Amino acid sequence: MIDMSFLEFFSNIVGTLDSIIWGPIMILLLVGTGLYLTIILRGIQFRRLVLSIKNLLECIFKKEDLQGDIPSFHALTTALSATVGTGNIAGVATAIVMGGPGALFWMWITSIVGMATKFSEVVLGVRYREKNPKGEFSGGPMYYIQKGFKEKYNIDAKILAILFSVFGVIASFGIGSMAQANSVVLVLISNIGKGSAITLPVFGEVFTTSSILGIILVVITSLVIFGGIKRIGEVTSFLVPFMCILYVLVATAIILFHYDRIPYVFASVVGHAFSPTAFTGGVAGFAVSKAIRFGIARGIFSNEAGLGSAPIAHSAAKTPHPVRQGTLAIVEVFIDTIIICSMTGFVILESNLDIWGDNLTSSALTSAAFTQTLGIFGTIVIVLCTVLFGYSTILGWSYYGEKCFEYLFGIRNKSLYKILFLFTVFFGSVTYVDIVWNISDMFNGLMAIPNLIALVALGGIVVEEVKKYFR
C-alpha cells in the first residue's frame, strides 16, 4: 500500500517544478521562436496555406513511390494522432475557466506562430533523417541537432541531442501514455460504469474496474505498436479522420443551432483577450495576463509546436522534398487548434452553463456543454471522442518514444521500450491523477529546450530549403 501522504508530497514537488518549467520564460521562448521563424520565412503559413491544403488533398488521393517508410498522409495522421488529444477537449475548457473567454484568442495566436515552428521542425526532420540498420528512416530533433550543428557550425552538439531523447522517452511515458490512459479510463468509469471491482466467473472479485480497462487498453495498444510505424500509420490514417470529422460535425451542429450567439461569443473572445472585464456579469473579472498565460500554455499543449515531437513521425514519410512535408505540418496545426479547439471553445461559450458558479472544468465542462444541446447523444460523443483522442495519442507517442529510445540505445532494444511503454499504459490507468499530469507537463517542457535552441540556430537552413523548393 502506497502512503497517500507521500504521494501528495511528491505530487506537490512535481507540481512546483512543472510551474517553474512552464513559467513565463518558457512561454516567451516558444512564442518568440515562432515569431522569429515567421519573420525569416516571410509568413510562410499565410503565403502557402492554400498550397498546404492542396498538398494534403494530393497526398490523400495520389500514391507516390518515393523514399520513406509510410505515405505522406499516414505520417501526417500519425503526427495528428499525437497532437489531437484530450487537450482539445479538456485543455480548451481549462483555459477558458482559468483565463476567461480571451484565452481562446491567445490559443489562436499561438497556433498561428506555431505553424511556422512546426513547418521548420518537419523540414529539418526530413532533411537530416537517416536509415537505421533495418532500412527504416529515423529523424527528429535528435538527428537535426547532431548533424545540423556539425554541418553549419562544426560543433558537436550531441549532448543536446541526447538530452532531447532522454526527455522524449520520459515524456512518452507521461503525456503519451499514463496521462492519456488515465483520461480514457476516467471518462469510461464516470460515464458508463461505476464500482470498485468487477466479479469475474473464474478469478472472482480481484480486478478493479480501472484494472480491467487498463488491461484492455494494453492489449489493443500492443496489437498496433508491435507492427511498427507501418501499422501505426495504417490505423491512424483511418482513426484520425474519423474522430476529427465526427467531433467537428457534431460541434458545428451545436454552434449553428445557437447561431444567434455566434457574434456575441466572437466579441467576447476578442474583447476579453485585451480587456479585464467580467464575463456574463457573474465573475469579478479576468486579468489579461491570465488570458494570455492560460491561452498560450493550453494552445502549446494542444498543438505541440516547438516540442519537437511531430518531426519524428513526419521523417518517416515518403515525400519528394522536406518542404513538401513541411507544408502538411502547417495543416496539422491548423486542424488541431484553429478548427478543433475553436469548436470546443465556441460550444462552451455558446452554452447557458454557469461555468464558474457550478465549478465545472476540464472534460466535465465540455461534456456538459455538448449534453445541454444534444442530451445523452452529446455525452456519448464526448465519451467516444475522449477515448479515441486518448487512444490515438498513445499510438503516436509510442512511436516518438521508440525513436528517442532507439537513438539512445540502438535498434536492438526497441522491443524493451515497447514493453516498458505498455506497462506505463496500465500504470496510468490505475494511478494517482495529479502526479500523472504534472510529470507529463514537466517533461514536455524539458523537451522543448534543446529543440528551440536548434530551431533558432538552424533557421537559416530552413530558409535555404524553402528557396530551393520554390525555385
N, C-alpha and C positions, 0 to 999 in steps of 0.2 A: 504494500500500500504506500503510495507516494504522499508525503506530508504536504497538505494543501497550503500551509503557511510558507513552505519552501517554494512551492510553485508560484505563489503570489509575489514573494520576494524576487525570484528570478524574473518573473514577468515584468516587475517594476524596473529592474535593471535594464532589461532588453528594451522596454518602452522608452526609457531615458536616452539610451544610445540611439535608438531609432529617431527620436525627435531632434537629436543633435545632427545626425547624418542628413536627415531630410529638412534641415533648417533653411533659413533664407539664403545662405550661401549656395547650397546645392541647387535650389530652385533658380537662383540667378545664373548659375553656371549652365544649367540645362537650357533655359530660355535664351541666355546670351549666346551660347554656341549656335542655337537655331537661327538667331538673328544674324550672326556673323556669316553663316553658311548661306542664308537667304541673300545677303548683300553680295557676296563674292560670286554666287551663282546667278545673280541678277533676277531673283524672284522666279526661279525655275518652276516652283509649284504652281504659280499663276500662269506663266507663259506656256507651260507644257501639260496643263491639266487635261485638256481635250485629247492631246496625244496619248496621255497616260490611259485614259478611258478607252481610246481606240486600240492601244496595245493590249489592254485587258480583254476586250472582245475578240481580238485576233488570236490570243493565246488560248482562249476557251474553245474556239471552233477550228483552229488550224493546228495540225500536228507537225512538229518540226523535228528533224533528225539531226540534233546538234550535240555538242559535248555537254555532259551533265548526267545526273542520276535520275532526275524526275522532270516531267514537263514544267514549264514556267508557271502554269496555273496551279499545279499541285504544290509548287514551292510557295506561291502566294497564299494558298489556303492553309498550308502548314503554319506559315507565319501568322495568318489571321486567326488560326485556331488558338494560338497562344495569346494573341492580342485581344480578341473579342472574348472576354471572360466575365466573371462575376462583377468586375469593376464597372461594366456597362450598366448593370442593374443596381448593385448595391453602392458602388462608388459615386455615381451621379447623385443618388438620394442623399448620401452622407455629405457631399459637397454643398448641396442646397440647404440642408439642415444647419450645417456649421457656418456657412458663409453667405447664406441668403440666395435669392434668385440670380444675383450678379455673378455668382460663382460659375454659372453656365457660360456666361460671356467669356470669362477668362479661360475656360476649358477650350473654347473656340480659338482663342488667341494662341494657346499652347499648341493646338493641333496644326494651326497654320504654319508656325515656325518649325514645328515638329516634322512636317512634310519634307522640308529641306534637310533636316537632320537625318531622317530615315533614308531618304534618297541617297545621301552621301555615304551612309553606313553600308548600304547594299552595293553601291558602285565599288567601294573599296573591298567589300567582301568577295565579290565575284572576280575583281581584278587580281587579287592576291591569293585566291583559292589554290589548293594543290591536291594531287591524288595521293591517297594513302596506299599502303602495300596491297590492299584488296581491290584497288582500282576505283574506290569511291572518292568523290570530291569532298574536301573538308575546307571550310572557310569561316570567317568571322573575325571579330576584333583581335583574337589571339594571333591570327596569321597576318593581318594587315598591320598590327603593331610591330611584330618582329621583322617582317620583310619590308614594310614601308619605311620605317625609320632607318633601316640599313641602306635602302636604295637612295633615299633623299638626303639623309644627314650623315650616313656612315656611322650610325650609333647603334650599339647593341642594346635594344630595349626589351630583351626577353623577360626581364623581371616584371615589367608591366603586363606582358602577355600572360605570364604565369599567374600574376595576381588576378587578372580578369578571369582566367579559367577557374581558379580556386573559388572566387566569389560566384561564378556562374554555376558551378556544381552545387554549392551550398544553396544558392537561390533556387535552383531547380527542385531541391528537396523541400524548400519553403513555399515560395509563391507558386511554383509549378506543380507541386504535389500535395503537401499537407494542407495548405490553405484551400486549394480547390476541392480536395476530398472532404474537408471539413464543411465547406459550404454546401456541397451536394448532399451529404448525409443529413445535415441540419434541416435543410429545406424539405427533404423527404419525410423526416421524422415529425417535423412540426405541422406538415400539411396532410400527410397520408396516414401515418400510424404512430401512436404513442405507446409508451410502456417501456419498462426497464429491461425486459428479456423476452425472448421468443422460445417457446417449447417445441423441440424437435422430437419426432417419434423415436429416433434411435438414440440420440445423445442426451435427451432430457433438457431441462431448462438450464443451459450452460452458456448460451450465447446471448449477449445483449443485442438490441436492435441495431445499434451502430456497428457492432462487430459483424453481423450478418451482411449489412450493406457494404461495409468495408471489404469483406471477402469477395463479394460480387464485383465490386469496383476493381479490385486487384486482378481478378480473373479476366474481365473484359479488357482491361488495360494491357495485360500480358499478351493477349491474343493479337494485339496490334503492334506493340513496340518491339517484340521479338522478330517481327517481319521486316524490321529496318525502315529506312526512310521511304522506300517504295510503297510499303503497305500503309505507313502513316499518311503519305501523300494521297493514296487511293481513298482511304477512309475520310480524310479531311476534305477532299475535293467534292464529296457528296454531303458530308455532315455540315460543313461550314455554310455553304449556300442555303441549305435547307433551314438551318436555325436562324440565320440572318434574315432571310426572306420572311419566315414565319413571324419573327419579332417585329420587323418593320411594318408588315401588312397590318397586324393587329394594332400596333401603336398608332399607325396612320389612321385607322378606322376610328379609334378613340379621339384622336386630335380633331378629325373632321366632324365627328359627332358634336363636339363643342366648338365648332368653327368660329362662333361669335366671340370666343375668349382669346383667340389667337393674337389679335393686335394688342390686347391687354397684357398677355404673357410676354410677348416680344418686348413691349415697352418696359415691363418690369425687369426683364433680364438686362437690357441695355442700361436702364436708369440706375438700377442697384449696383451696376458694375462701377459707377463713378460717384454715387450719392449714398451716404449712410443713413437713409431714411427708413422708417419702419415698413414692414410688409403686411398687407391686409389689416393694418391698424391694430394688430394684436401683439406685436413684438416691439421691444424697446428700440430696436434698430440694429443694423449690421454695419460694422466698420468696413470701409472699402478694403482695408488691409486684409481682413478675413476673407472677403470675397476673392481677392487676388490669391491669397495663400492657399485656400482650400480648392479653388478652381484650378489653379496651376498644378498643385500636387496630385489631385484626383485625375486631372487630364493626362499627366505624365504616367500615372499608374495604369491608366486605361490603354493609351496608345503605345507606351513603351519606347517612344522616340528618344534616343540618346543612351538607352541602357545597353545597346549592343547585342540584343538577343535576336532580332529579326534577320540580320545578315547571315546568321548561321544557317537558317533554313533556305534563304534565297541563294546561297552559294552552291546549293545542290542542283540548281535549275539548269535545264537545257535552254541556253539563251545565246543569241548571236553576239551580244555585247553587254558589258557591265551596265551601261547607261540604259539600255532597253529594260533590263531587270529593275533598275532603279526607278524607272517611271511607274512600275507596278507598286513599288513601295509607297509612292505618293498616294495612289488609290487606296492602299491599305489603311493609312492614317485617316483619309477622307471618310471611308466606310465606317471605321471604328468610332471616331469622335464626332465628325460633322453630321453624320447620319444617325447612328445608333444611340450615342449618348444624348444627342439633341432630342431624339424621340422620347427617351426616358424622361428627360427634364421637362419637356412640354406636357407629357401626360400627367406628371406630378403637379406641375404648376396650374394646369387647367382644372384640376380636381377641386372639390369643395372641402377637402380634408383640412382639419385644424392640425396642420403638421406639427407645430411646436406645442400646442396645448395637449395633444394626445401622445406626445413623446414618441412619435414614430420616427424611425431612421432605418438606414441600410435597406436590405431587400424587403423588409416588412412594409416600409413606406411605398415602395414601387408596387408591391403586391396589392396593397390597399387601394392605390390609385387605379390600377387595372380592374380590380374587383368592383369598385364603385360604379363603373360604367357597364361592365360586362358580366358582373355576378360571378358565379362559380367558374365560368369559362375563362374569365380573366385570371383567376387563381391558378387554374390548370396551365394556362400559357406561361405564367411566370415560373411555376414549378418546373415545367418541361424545359423552358429556356435556361433556367439556372442550372439544371442538371446537364444539359447539352453544352452550355457555355463552359461549365466547370470541367466536364469530361474532355472536351476538345482542347482546353488549355493544358490539361495533364498530358495529352498526347504530344502537343507541340513542345512543351518544356522538357519532356523526356528526351527529345532529340537534341535540344540545346545543351542539356546537362551531359548527355552522352558524348557530344563532340568536344566539350570542355574537358571531360574526363579522358577522352582519347588523346587530346593534346598533352595532358599531364602525364599519363601512364602508359600510353601506347594502345594500339588497336586490339591487342590480345586480351585486354582487361575490360572490354566493353560489357561483356555479359555480367561481370561483377557489379558494374554500375547499375545495370537494369534490375538486378536482384535487390540492390540497396534502394533503388527508386521505388520499386513495388512495396517494399517494407514501409517506406515513408508514406505511401498512399494509404496503407492500412492504419499506420500510426496517426495520420491526420484525421482519419475517420472517427477515432475514439478519444482524441486527446483534448487538452485544455485550449480553448479558443483563442484567448488573448495572446498567449505565447506564440501560437502559430502565425498570426498576422503580424506581430511585431518583428519576429525573426525574418519573415518574408520581406517586409518593407526595408529592414536594415540592410540585408544583403543585396537587394535590388539597387539600393543607393550606392553601395560599395562597387557594384559592377560598373556603374556609370563613370566613375572617376577615371580609370585608365582609358576607357573608351572616348570620353570627351577630350582628353589630352591628345589622343591620336587624331580625332576629327579636326581639331584646330591645327595640329601640326601638318596633317596630310591634306588639308582642304584644297591646296593648290593642285594636287594630283587629280582631285575630283574635277576641278575646273578644266584641266587639260583633257581629261577623258570626255567631258561634255563637248568641248570644242572639236575634238577628233570625230566624235559620233555624228554631230550635226553638220560637219564639214563634208 
